[in-house]
Amino acid sequence: MQMRAATAENEELFHELAFYTLALGDAEFRHQHAVDAYAAQRASEESKPIGLVFGLAGLYLHLERGYTGKQVQRAHMAMAQRRKAWPRIALVAERGAVTIKDVLAAELGAARNAAIEAWCKSVWVAWSERHGEIQELVHDVLGVE
């Protein structure tokens, strides 16, 4: 019962953040980065493999390759066209010290945008054991090295 309440609370928080990021209308399209960080941080054994793979691939492309949110979104579309089945990525215990609550606690504007970036970095670093696997997968599907 408590797990469902926690999941519902996190979904509500994500909707609040999504309202903010989508309303920005920014060329960077930070919304995609928030979606990817949320997917990677909240993944569970019950999650569909595509959600975690795309979340981690998006974080990789953004943080390691400098992709904007729009570029990540296009990469996700290309990945979906080129492959239908995705591997189940082994979960890591810790998913990053920064959470969606921290992002929402930041003041609107530049501070919140910086918090989204810090969240992405925190989640990506937490998944460091899987970086090679994600990089290889992105290279195989998209040709990105």
N, CA, C and O of each residue as an XYZ file, in Angstrom:
580
protein
N       0.823     -1.190      0.000
C       0.000      0.000      0.000
C       0.873      1.261      0.000
O       0.587      2.215     -0.724
N       1.931      1.263      0.810
C       2.803      2.425      0.883
C       3.546      2.623     -0.431
O       3.784      3.763     -0.832
N       3.923      1.527     -1.120
C       4.614      1.630     -2.402
C       3.713      2.301     -3.438
O       4.175      3.140     -4.210
N       2.440      1.938     -3.457
C       1.512      2.572     -4.397
C       1.375      4.057     -4.110
O       1.318      4.868     -5.035
N       1.321      4.420     -2.827
C       1.216      5.832     -2.448
C       2.457      6.594     -2.896
O       2.355      7.715     -3.394
N       3.625      5.987     -2.718
C       4.872      6.627     -3.142
C       4.901      6.787     -4.656
O       5.345      7.817     -5.164
N       4.432      5.777     -5.378
C       4.393      5.843     -6.835
C       3.433      6.932     -7.287
O       3.755      7.708     -8.186
N       2.257      6.997     -6.671
C       1.277      8.026     -7.025
C       1.831      9.420     -6.739
O       1.632     10.339     -7.533
N       2.522      9.582     -5.614
C       3.108     10.871     -5.267
C       4.159     11.267     -6.303
O       4.193     12.415     -6.746
N       5.013     10.324     -6.689
C       6.048     10.615     -7.685
C       5.437     10.959     -9.037
O       5.928     11.850     -9.730
N       4.384     10.269     -9.413
C       3.721     10.585    -10.676
C       3.130     11.989    -10.639
O       3.196     12.726    -11.622
N       2.554     12.351     -9.498
C       2.005     13.697     -9.347
C       3.122     14.745     -9.448
O       2.954     15.778    -10.097
N       4.247     14.472     -8.809
C       5.385     15.381     -8.886
C       5.894     15.490    -10.319
O       6.251     16.574    -10.778
N       5.923     14.352    -11.024
C       6.383     14.390    -12.408
C       5.438     15.225    -13.268
O       5.890     15.983    -14.127
N       4.144     15.095    -13.048
C       3.182     15.900    -13.815
C       3.393     17.393    -13.551
O       3.300     18.211    -14.467
N       3.676     17.735    -12.307
C       3.952     19.126    -11.961
C       5.195     19.626    -12.701
O       5.199     20.728    -13.249
N       6.240     18.811    -12.710
C       7.463     19.198    -13.402
C       7.235     19.254    -14.913
O       7.739     20.156    -15.583
N       6.488     18.307    -15.445
C       6.209     18.287    -16.886
C       5.455     19.545    -17.310
O       5.719     20.103    -18.375
N       4.521     19.987    -16.478
C       3.801     21.222    -16.782
C       4.791     22.374    -16.912
O       4.689     23.189    -17.829
N       5.742     22.435    -15.994
C       6.766     23.480    -16.038
C       7.636     23.362    -17.294
O       7.806     24.335    -18.028
N       8.183     22.169    -17.537
C       9.140     22.026    -18.641
C       8.475     22.215    -20.004
O       9.079     22.781    -20.914
N       7.253     21.750    -20.147
C       6.567     21.920    -21.425
C       6.164     23.373    -21.660
O       6.134     23.840    -22.798
N       5.859     24.076    -20.584
C       5.483     25.488    -20.705
C       6.675     26.377    -21.063
O       6.489     27.495    -21.544
N       7.891     25.891    -20.833
C       9.077     26.689    -21.149
C       9.138     27.043    -22.632
O       9.482     28.166    -22.999
N       8.800     26.072    -23.479
C       8.892     26.305    -24.908
C      10.304     26.626    -25.354
O      10.503     27.341    -26.336
N      11.291     26.097    -24.632
C      12.695     26.411    -24.912
C      13.253     25.577    -26.056
O      12.824     24.448    -26.294
N      14.206     26.151    -26.748
C      14.853     25.445    -27.857
C      15.607     24.214    -27.360
O      15.739     23.226    -28.083
N      16.099     24.278    -26.129
C      16.822     23.151    -25.526
C      15.894     21.942    -25.339
O      16.333     20.796    -25.429
N      14.627     22.206    -25.081
C      13.608     21.191    -24.784
C      14.043     20.346    -23.586
O      14.234     19.134    -23.687
N      14.191     21.028    -22.449
C      14.587     20.387    -21.197
C      13.628     19.288    -20.767
O      13.989     18.386    -20.011
N      12.421     19.378    -21.254
C      11.422     18.368    -20.888
C      11.952     16.957    -21.159
O      11.741     16.053    -20.351
N      12.628     16.766    -22.277
C      13.142     15.429    -22.613
C      14.147     14.956    -21.576
O      14.150     13.779    -21.214
N      14.986     15.837    -21.101
C      15.972     15.455    -20.096
C      15.288     15.049    -18.789
O      15.708     14.100    -18.127
N      14.234     15.776    -18.427
C      13.476     15.432    -17.213
C      12.805     14.075    -17.366
O      12.796     13.281    -16.425
N      12.246     13.801    -18.530
C      11.615     12.501    -18.796
C      12.642     11.384    -18.651
O      12.360     10.356    -18.035
N      13.816     11.579    -19.207
C      14.851     10.549    -19.160
C      15.374     10.320    -17.744
O      15.568      9.177    -17.331
N      15.601     11.402    -17.001
C      16.072     11.261    -15.620
C      15.025     10.543    -14.770
O      15.359      9.673    -13.966
N      13.778     10.908    -14.950
C      12.693     10.290    -14.193
C      12.601      8.795    -14.519
O      12.474      7.969    -13.616
N      12.665      8.453    -15.799
C      12.565      7.044    -16.210
C      13.696      6.213    -15.622
O      13.467      5.101    -15.145
N      14.910      6.742    -15.651
C      16.064      5.998    -15.136
C      16.043      5.912    -13.611
O      16.448      4.900    -13.039
N      15.575      6.961    -12.961
C      15.572      6.951    -11.500
C      14.436      6.099    -10.937
O      14.586      5.517     -9.862
N      13.330      6.014    -11.623
C      12.157      5.319    -11.108
C      11.982      3.905    -11.668
O      11.003      3.240    -11.328
N      12.882      3.432    -12.500
C      12.756      2.104    -13.111
C      12.676      1.021    -12.039
O      13.300      1.116    -10.982
N      11.893     -0.008    -12.344
C      11.748     -1.143    -11.434
C      11.745     -2.426    -12.254
O      11.802     -2.391    -13.484
N      11.680     -3.543    -11.570
C      11.614     -4.837    -12.253
C      10.374     -4.925    -13.142
O      10.366     -5.659    -14.131
N       9.326     -4.175    -12.790
C       8.083     -4.199    -13.550
C       8.105     -3.261    -14.761
O       7.230     -3.340    -15.623
N       9.089     -2.388    -14.826
C       9.175     -1.427    -15.931
C       9.464     -2.154    -17.243
O      10.139     -3.183    -17.269
N       8.943     -1.597    -18.315
C       9.252     -2.131    -19.644
C      10.704     -1.782    -19.972
O      11.153     -0.678    -19.665
N      11.433     -2.692    -20.582
C      12.840     -2.427    -20.909
C      13.060     -1.152    -21.717
O      14.046     -0.448    -21.497
N      12.172     -0.848    -22.635
C      12.347      0.337    -23.483
C      12.432      1.615    -22.662
O      13.183      2.521    -23.022
N      11.686      1.713    -21.574
C      11.692      2.926    -20.761
C      13.052      3.210    -20.160
O      13.540      4.339    -20.215
N      13.666      2.188    -19.585
C      14.985      2.368    -18.975
C      16.061      2.562    -20.041
O      16.927      3.425    -19.895
N      16.013      1.776    -21.099
C      17.010      1.920    -22.171
C      16.952      3.325    -22.758
O      17.988      3.970    -22.916
N      15.762      3.802    -23.081
C      15.640      5.135    -23.668
C      16.032      6.212    -22.660
O      16.659      7.203    -23.035
N      15.675      6.034    -21.391
C      16.059      7.003    -20.370
C      17.571      7.127    -20.246
O      18.121      8.228    -20.255
N      18.233      5.979    -20.131
C      19.691      5.996    -20.007
C      20.366      6.454    -21.300
O      21.364      7.173    -21.259
N      19.826      6.042    -22.443
C      20.385      6.494    -23.720
C      20.255      8.008    -23.843
O      21.174      8.677    -24.316
N      19.123      8.543    -23.423
C      18.916      9.981    -23.479
C      19.885     10.732    -22.585
O      20.421     11.770    -22.973
N      20.108     10.206    -21.385
C      21.071     10.846    -20.478
C      22.477     10.777    -21.055
O      23.233     11.747    -20.983
N      22.825      9.631    -21.627
C      24.140      9.484    -22.256
C      24.317     10.506    -23.387
O      25.315     11.225    -23.438
N      23.344     10.556    -24.278
C      23.453     11.460    -25.422
C      23.534     12.918    -24.974
O      24.269     13.713    -25.559
N      22.790     13.258    -23.953
C      22.811     14.637    -23.459
C      24.113     14.967    -22.732
O      24.784     15.948    -23.054
N      24.455     14.156    -21.769
C      25.584     14.495    -20.887
C      26.952     14.156    -21.466
O      27.931     14.850    -21.192
N      27.026     13.105    -22.256
C      28.329     12.689    -22.805
C      28.544     13.170    -24.241
O      29.681     13.354    -24.675
N      27.453     13.371    -24.968
C      27.573     13.741    -26.381
C      27.060     15.151    -26.672
O      27.171     15.625    -27.803
N      26.496     15.832    -25.658
C      26.069     17.223    -25.824
C      24.767     17.419    -26.578
O      24.524     18.510    -27.094
N      23.923     16.402    -26.661
C      22.656     16.529    -27.374
C      21.690     17.428    -26.601
O      21.640     17.400    -25.372
N      20.932     18.217    -27.345
C      19.826     18.964    -26.750
C      18.661     17.994    -26.548
O      18.697     16.854    -27.013
N      17.648     18.458    -25.861
C      16.458     17.629    -25.683
C      15.805     17.267    -27.007
O      15.344     16.139    -27.181
N      15.761     18.207    -27.939
C      15.192     17.939    -29.266
C      15.994     16.865    -30.000
O      15.424     15.979    -30.637
N      17.322     16.954    -29.904
C      18.172     15.944    -30.550
C      17.976     14.572    -29.907
O      17.951     13.559    -30.606
N      17.837     14.534    -28.594
C      17.579     13.263    -27.903
C      16.236     12.707    -28.348
O      16.107     11.510    -28.605
N      15.248     13.568    -28.439
C      13.919     13.127    -28.873
C      14.000     12.503    -30.271
O      13.395     11.460    -30.519
N      14.728     13.124    -31.166
C      14.890     12.568    -32.522
C      15.653     11.239    -32.478
O      15.336     10.313    -33.224
N      16.652     11.153    -31.606
C      17.406      9.904    -31.456
C      16.493      8.785    -30.954
O      16.583      7.651    -31.425
N      15.624      9.099    -30.008
C      14.676      8.095    -29.517
C      13.765      7.618    -30.644
O      13.477      6.425    -30.744
N      13.312      8.533    -31.485
C      12.455      8.143    -32.611
C      13.209      7.230    -33.574
O      12.666      6.235    -34.053
N      14.452      7.575    -33.850
C      15.267      6.740    -34.746
C      15.499      5.364    -34.127
O      15.442      4.351    -34.823
N      15.758      5.327    -32.837
C      15.967      4.049    -32.156
C      14.718      3.177    -32.256
O      14.811      1.976    -32.510
N      13.563      3.780    -32.058
C      12.301      3.040    -32.104
C      12.026      2.496    -33.502
O      11.426      1.431    -33.642
N      12.456      3.209    -34.531
C      12.255      2.749    -35.905
C      13.197      1.606    -36.271
O      12.849      0.749    -37.083
N      14.377      1.593    -35.681
C      15.405      0.628    -36.066
C      15.385     -0.662    -35.264
O      15.970     -1.665    -35.670
N      14.710     -0.629    -34.126
C      14.722     -1.810    -33.272
C      13.431     -1.857    -32.459
O      12.947     -0.827    -31.988
N      12.879     -3.054    -32.300
C      11.614     -3.198    -31.570
C      11.799     -3.850    -30.199
O      11.029     -3.569    -29.281
N      12.784     -4.697    -30.046
C      13.015     -5.389    -28.777
C      14.234     -4.772    -28.089
O      15.256     -4.511    -28.724
N      14.105     -4.545    -26.777
C      15.175     -3.910    -26.017
C      15.599     -4.792    -24.871
O      14.763     -5.458    -24.261
N      16.898     -4.810    -24.560
C      17.372     -5.670    -23.470
C      16.901     -5.154    -22.113
O      16.658     -3.960    -21.934
N      16.782     -6.055    -21.187
C      16.479     -5.676    -19.807
C      17.811     -5.304    -19.158
O      18.709     -6.138    -19.045
N      17.927     -4.072    -18.741
C      19.143     -3.566    -18.100
C      19.059     -3.904    -16.612
O      18.051     -3.633    -15.959
N      20.125     -4.497    -16.087
C      20.152     -4.817    -14.657
C      20.084     -3.525    -13.849
O      20.818     -2.571    -14.109
N      19.198     -3.515    -12.876
C      19.003     -2.322    -12.057
C      20.177     -2.110    -11.107
O      20.814     -3.065    -10.663
N      20.446     -0.868    -10.810
C      21.433     -0.515     -9.791
C      20.675     -0.117     -8.528
O      19.527      0.322     -8.595
N      21.322     -0.273     -7.388
C      20.647     -0.006     -6.111
C      20.382      1.489     -5.909
O      19.264      1.889     -5.581
N      21.402      2.298     -6.106
C      21.262      3.742     -5.906
C      21.011      4.400     -7.253
O      21.613      4.022     -8.258
N      20.124      5.384     -7.272
C      19.741      6.022     -8.532
C      20.055      7.506     -8.591
O      19.578      8.208     -9.482
N      20.850      7.986     -7.652
C      21.224      9.397     -7.661
C      20.682     10.118     -6.444
O      19.570      9.859     -5.985
N      21.494     11.027     -5.934
C      21.123     11.757     -4.722
C      20.108     12.856     -5.000
O      19.320     13.204     -4.121
N      20.113     13.404     -6.203
C      19.159     14.455     -6.560
C      17.873     13.780     -7.027
O      17.904     12.822     -7.800
N      16.746     14.294     -6.548
C      15.447     13.720     -6.910
C      14.543     14.786     -7.509
O      14.872     15.972     -7.530
N      13.418     14.338     -7.985
C      12.433     15.258     -8.553
C      11.963     16.265     -7.509
O      11.621     17.397     -7.852
N      11.941     15.868     -6.253
C      11.561     16.805     -5.184
C      12.563     17.955     -5.093
O      12.180     19.105     -4.880
N      13.839     17.638     -5.253
C      14.868     18.680     -5.242
C      14.676     19.646     -6.405
O      14.827     20.858     -6.249
N      14.345     19.105     -7.560
C      14.131     19.938     -8.744
C      12.954     20.884     -8.508
O      13.047     22.080     -8.785
N      11.854     20.346     -7.999
C      10.668     21.169     -7.777
C      10.855     22.178     -6.649
O      10.145     23.182     -6.594
N      11.794     21.924     -5.758
C      12.072     22.862     -4.664
C      12.850     24.080     -5.157
O      12.865     25.121     -4.499
N      13.484     23.950     -6.297
C      14.265     25.059     -6.852
C      13.333     26.135     -7.401
O      12.256     25.844     -7.923
N      13.768     27.362     -7.271
C      12.993     28.498     -7.770
C      12.794     28.383     -9.280
O      13.680     27.921     -9.999
N      11.632     28.803     -9.747
C      11.325     28.771    -11.175
C      12.370     29.552    -11.970
O      12.932     30.533    -11.485
N      12.615     29.106    -13.176
C      13.558     29.802    -14.053
C      14.928     29.148    -14.044
O      15.042     27.922    -14.049
N      15.958     29.967    -14.030
C      17.334     29.481    -14.150
C      17.693     28.475    -13.065
O      18.384     27.495    -13.343
N      17.240     28.695    -11.837
C      17.573     27.774    -10.739
C      16.939     26.405    -10.970
O      17.584     25.382    -10.744
N      15.698     26.375    -11.411
C      15.048     25.085    -11.671
C      15.678     24.401    -12.880
O      15.860     23.184    -12.884
N      16.005     25.170    -13.886
C      16.645     24.581    -15.067
C      17.994     23.970    -14.690
O      18.346     22.896    -15.176
N      18.744     24.644    -13.832
C      20.021     24.110    -13.351
C      19.785     22.859    -12.504
O      20.587     21.925    -12.538
N      18.696     22.840    -11.750
C      18.370     21.667    -10.934
C      18.035     20.463    -11.809
O      18.370     19.332    -11.458
N      17.384     20.694    -12.930
C      17.096     19.600    -13.869
C      18.414     19.021    -14.384
O      18.570     17.803    -14.469
N      19.345     19.886    -14.722
C      20.655     19.428    -15.207
C      21.390     18.648    -14.125
O      21.983     17.605    -14.403
N      21.355     19.148    -12.894
C      22.005     18.454    -11.772
C      21.349     17.097    -11.530
O      22.036     16.127    -11.207
N      20.052     17.022    -11.680
C      19.317     15.759    -11.535
C      19.784     14.768    -12.593
O      20.076     13.612    -12.284
N      19.852     15.219    -13.830
C      20.320     14.342    -14.912
C      21.708     13.792    -14.614
O      21.946     12.592    -14.751
N      22.623     14.665    -14.206
C      23.992     14.246    -13.897
C      24.015     13.252    -12.745
O      24.733     12.253    -12.797
N      23.243     13.518    -11.720
C      23.194     12.644    -10.547
C      22.707     11.244    -10.919
O      23.274     10.243    -10.481
N      21.671     11.187    -11.715
C      21.117      9.893    -12.135
C      22.109      9.171    -13.045
O      22.342      7.974    -12.878
N      22.689      9.884    -13.997
C      23.631      9.257    -14.934
C      24.843      8.695    -14.188
O      25.273      7.576    -14.468
N      25.387      9.442    -13.260
C      26.532      8.973    -12.473
C      26.143      7.730    -11.667
O      26.939      6.798    -11.550
N      24.941      7.708    -11.119
C      24.492      6.563    -10.324
C      24.435      5.282    -11.151
O      24.605      4.188    -10.612
N      24.202      5.408    -12.433
C      24.131      4.247    -13.328
C      25.489      3.931    -13.965
O      25.529      3.256    -14.994
N      26.586      4.392    -13.394
C      27.907      4.250    -14.024
C      28.272      2.803    -14.348
O      28.999      2.554    -15.310
N      27.781      1.852    -13.568
C      28.063      0.433    -13.847
C      27.503     -0.011    -15.204
O      27.948     -1.014    -15.763
N      26.536      0.731    -15.726
C      25.874      0.352    -16.979
C      26.257      1.255    -18.154
O      25.726      1.095    -19.253
N      27.171      2.200    -17.933
C      27.535      3.136    -19.000
C      28.022      2.426    -20.255
O      27.577      2.745    -21.358
N      28.924      1.476    -20.102
C      29.465      0.779    -21.274
C      28.378      0.069    -22.064
O      28.370      0.103    -23.294
N      27.476     -0.564    -21.362
C      26.363     -1.281    -22.001
C      25.476     -0.311    -22.794
O      25.066     -0.615    -23.914
N      25.188      0.838    -22.217
C      24.333      1.825    -22.887
C      25.067      2.444    -24.072
O      24.485      2.602    -25.146
N      26.325      2.790    -23.891
C      27.107      3.373    -24.984
C      27.187      2.407    -26.167
O      27.045      2.816    -27.319
N      27.413      1.137    -25.879
C      27.482      0.131    -26.947
C      26.140     -0.006    -27.658
O      26.087     -0.100    -28.884
N      25.077     -0.016    -26.895
C      23.746     -0.143    -27.479
C      23.425      1.050    -28.377
O      22.918      0.875    -29.485
N      23.715      2.254    -27.906
C      23.464      3.462    -28.703
C      24.318      3.434    -29.968
O      23.843      3.788    -31.047
N      25.570      3.017    -29.838
C      26.442      2.922    -31.021
C      25.878      1.922    -32.027
O      25.822      2.199    -33.225
N      25.464      0.762    -31.532
C      24.937     -0.273    -32.436
C      23.670      0.172    -33.152
O      23.491     -0.115    -34.336
N      22.795      0.867    -32.446
C      21.502      1.246    -33.034
C      21.601      2.534    -33.844
O      21.000      2.637    -34.914
N      22.349      3.514    -33.351
C      22.399      4.815    -34.011
C      23.710      5.124    -34.734
O      23.778      6.050    -35.542
N      24.745      4.343    -34.437
C      26.038      4.632    -35.024
C      26.790      5.731    -34.287
O      27.814      6.208    -34.777
N      26.307      6.140    -33.127
C      26.958      7.175    -32.316
C      28.060      6.532    -31.515
O      27.834      5.529    -30.837
N      29.259      7.100    -31.584
C      30.385      6.548    -30.829
C      30.607      7.319    -29.571
O      31.515      7.001    -28.803
